[in-house]
Amino acid sequence: MTIKLAVTGASGFVGRQLLAVAARERLEVIGIVRSEKSAAGISRFGARASVVPRLEAEPLAAALAGAQAVVHLAMIGREREGRTYEAVNVQGTRAVVEAARRAGVPRVVLFSGLGVAHYGMTRRCTNPYFLSKLAAEVELFRSGREAVVFRPSYIVGPGDGLVTRILAEMASGEVLRVGDGRYRMHPAFVGDAAAAALAAAQDPPPGVAPPPRVLDLVGPEPVSFQSFLERTAAAARAQGRKANFRIREVSVEEADRAAAAGGFRGMGTDELDCLICDEVSDAAPLSHFLHRPLTPLDDAIAAAVREAPTKAASV
Ligand SMILES: NC(=O)c1ccc[n+]([C@@H]2O[C@H](COP(=O)([O-])OP(=O)(O)OC[C@H]3O[C@@H](n4cnc5c(N)ncnc54)[C@H](OP(=O)(O)O)[C@@H]3O)[C@@H](O)[C@H]2O)c1
């Protein structure tokens, strides 16, 4: 059975991948975006774009008409230019689930964050970003919609911000590393993220309610940040890029101060928390859910490097 699927945040990193996978499976998809420019950007994926400038229930309900599931990706990881977690992540999710109710869409798939389950338990998971993701989950669970929540670690693949930034730093000859780099991450491949979202939207068919389901969206292996750097450099060299660089260690305190003062290497305080929060999980439930092994980390990194701007990596 094929379903009609709606995607908020369709123009983003995960959204674009989701549209590409859905197109291959010949699913009918409505990509919900904020602007005509974003609408034009997703047209090449064969999705019908619906422009909804703000996450409000009434226009969203119109955009969701006829859909059997909505994948809600449109959230922010940093507050700036007047956009707050409360307005976008929490009230935005409330509007999406209310719109789903009004439009009769049975299922909502939400992307939250790895570490939400440790809110209040570890310092780096106890910040306004994780709180807003937790609140967004609660909005969904209370809505009466069929709920599937994914909690991603870093998502890696073509167009991802982390590998692109690391390659740009390598190209400059110096990579900044916060602390000793031994904190771990548990990166998932963006293709696995898209496949998981599509599977959650379709199986069991909407209307045949799954139990409320929460899955950590992680890859097959946890990795320290230092090892992630080394493996990114190895992938860059294997693809003929120059990656001669030195690592400059910045203390955690210094990085915290810079992030609070406006940004550390483009990261705000909550984004820095996400980098060094040392959150990892068990990959088996996601692999079981997808009925297949997860994409190896080196393949995910290689795919990200392949698509990253070459200019950034030529030293
Ligand atoms: N990527 C990761 O490593 C990662 C890790 C953990 C969790 N997640 C979660 O996974 C989801 C998808 O991530 P992503 O990497 O694809 O994010 P992304 O590339 O930043 O895309 C986010 C999308 O949300 C839209 N958006 C932002 N603010 C909005 C607003 N106020 N109203 C409506 N739309 C808005 C953006 O639209 P415009 O194009 O118009 O700006 C964009 O399409 C997010 O919920 C994110 O928090 C991602």
The ligand as a Gaussian input file, in Angstrom:
#p B3LYP/6-31G(d) Opt

LIG

0 1
 N       21.006000      16.845000      11.422000
 C       21.297000      16.313000      12.612000
 O       22.446000      15.902000      12.874000
 C       20.229000      16.212000      13.670000
 C       20.565000      15.712000      14.928000
 C       19.582000      15.625000      15.909000
 C       18.283000      16.014000      15.618000
 N       17.972000      16.485000      14.382000
 C       16.583000      16.891000      14.105000
 O       16.163000      16.354000      12.878000
 C       15.297000      17.284000      12.216000
 C       15.820000      17.551000      10.819000
 O       17.143000      18.034000      10.923000
 P       17.892000      18.707000       9.686000
 O       19.340000      18.496000       9.904000
 O       17.276000      18.287000       8.407000
 O       17.587000      20.242000       9.941000
 P       17.792000      21.466000       8.943000
 O       18.652000      21.098000       7.788000
 O       18.185000      22.628000       9.783000
 O       16.356000      21.707000       8.382000
 C       15.352000      22.218000       9.205000
 C       14.173000      22.590000       8.376000
 O       13.247000      23.249000       9.232000
 C       12.791000      24.414000       8.596000
 N       12.528000      25.425000       9.609000
 C       13.409000      26.022000      10.425000
 N       12.777000      26.924000      11.188000
 C       11.487000      26.900000      10.824000
 C       10.338000      27.617000      11.244000
 N       10.412000      28.560000      12.164000
 N        9.167000      27.337000      10.650000
 C        9.100000      26.409000       9.691000
 N       10.140000      25.707000       9.237000
 C       11.322000      25.959000       9.810000
 C       13.897000      24.849000       7.652000
 O       13.295000      25.548000       6.603000
 P       14.050000      26.650000       5.732000
 O       14.756000      25.882000       4.666000
 O       12.965000      27.507000       5.234000
 O       14.999000      27.377000       6.657000
 C       14.494000      23.526000       7.234000
 O       13.829000      23.041000       6.101000
 C       15.243000      18.528000      13.110000
 O       14.096000      18.457000      13.919000
 C       16.489000      18.403000      13.940000
 O       16.363000      19.042000      15.198000
 C       18.909000      16.597000      13.393000

